[in-house]
Amino acid sequence: MLIFHYPDSGGYRPHQDIYHIPHRLPDRMVHAIVAIGIDDSDPDNGGLFFSPGNHKKGVFSMDAGGVMDPEVAETFSWEPVVWKAGDIFIFDDYAPHYSKPNKSSRSRRTLYLVFQRASTGGPTRAEYNVLKRALNPPEGKEADLDNLKPPNGIFYRD
């Protein structure tokens, strides 16, 4: 899935991608995520921040929308991941991460390849794509935040 992070677009609050399957929190990795930079990425254009080492500590408390408990997230040390177009970054669904709103004049487009075992009981490819498409519409389109199922509190709505 290609995700566009346009100038003046929102970011994502601290979360773990494991929230996609809240009804079944496994003791092993469910997703492997490969991020391929289409554009350069840095904190100014909504680049990702990760909390090193915390991916080994399991699932942190989160609300129904998948947002990590702010009191927990505030105790983490967060580091930006800066990449150039064409760079690849790989992480799992336990890795706490977030992005700030893109307040620059540059887009941050990223191609995400998400791998999931069918046996995890997580969303199907079609369900996952509906959710991601609603949050991350094609260039020039508006996000369809009113029709998200399940509600997703990760997206900054300001």
N, C-alpha and C positions, 0 to 999 in steps of 0.2 A: 504494500500500500504506500503511495506517495502522500506524505503529509506536508501541507503548506503552512508555514508560520509567517504570515504576511506582516509587512510594516503595520504598526498600530493594532496588532492582534493580541489576544489574550495568551496567557501561559497556562501551565498546569501546576496545581498545588502538589506538595510532597505526597508521593504514593508509591506503591509497589504494584507491578502489573498483575500480580497474583489476585487482585481484587476481582478480576473477570470471572472467577469461579468461587464466589463467597460461600456457596452452599457446600463446597468440598475443598478444604484446604489440605492439600497433600503434603507428605513429608519428603517429597522429592521435586526436582524441577519440573514444571509443566511446560513453560515456554522458553525458547531460546530466541532472543531478539537480535537481529543484525541490522544496524543502522548504517546506511550508506549516504554520505553527504552529497547532495546535489549542489548546494551552495556552501560557502564558508559558514561556520557556526561559532559564535562566541556569546558571552553574556549580554552584549548590547543588542543582538538580534534574536533574543529568546533562546539562546543555547541551553543545553542541558547541564544540570548540576547533579552530581552523585555523592553519596556518603560512603567513602571507601570502607570496606570490611563489614559493613552492616548487612550485606547480602547473605552472610553466613549465619545470621542470628534468627532466622525464621521469619514469621509473619508478625508485623507490628500491629497494634490496635489501630483500627480505622473505622470511619463512619460508613453508613449504608452506601454512599456514593464512591467509596474507595479512598477518601482523603485520610491520610495518616493523622493520628492524634497530634495536634499542634504542640502540645507539651512534650511529646516524645521527639518530634521532628526538630524542635528547638535545641535539644541536647546533642544533636549530631553535628559533626564537622562536615561542611559541604564544600566540594571542589568543582569548579567549572570544567567541562570537557570541551576543549577547543579543537576544531578540526577544519581542514581545508576541503574544498569540493573534491570528491573522489575518495576521501578517507573512509575507512570502515571501523565501526565500533560495535563490539559484541557484548551483550549482558544478558542476565537471566531475569525471570519475573520476580525474584526476591530483592533485587537491587533497588533501594530507595532512590528516587530521583524526582526532579521537578524542573520547570523552566519558568522564567519570569516573562511578563508580557514583552513583546517585541516593540520597542519604542524607537527603533532605528528606521532608516529609509531603505533597508535591505531585507529581502526575503530570506527565510531559512527553510529551504525545502529539503526534506529527508525522505529517502526510500527506506521503508521498514519491511524486513522479511521476518515473519513471526512463525516459528515452528512449534507445533503442539501435537502431542500424542492424542489420538482419538479416545483412548481409554481414560483420559482425565475427566471426562464429563463436562469439559468447558464448552464455551460457545462454538457452534459450527463455524466454518469459514464464512458462510452467508450471514450469520448473526453478527459475527465479529466485524465484517465489512459494513453492515448497516450502521452499527454503532460508530465506527471510525469515520464513515462517510458523513454522518450527521455532525460529528464534532469537527471534521476537517474536510470541508467541501472543496471541490475543484476550484482552481484559480478563477476569480471573478464571481463566484457564487457566495451565497449567504449560508451560514451554519443553521441547521434546523434543530435548534436546542429545545423546542417545545415537543418534539416527537421522539425524544430519546427513551429507550426502554432497555435496561433499567435506568432510572435517573442517575446522572453522573455528576457528582459534586467536584470532581477533579478540575474541570475546566474553569478558568477564571472568567467570571461574567461581568467584570467591570471595565 
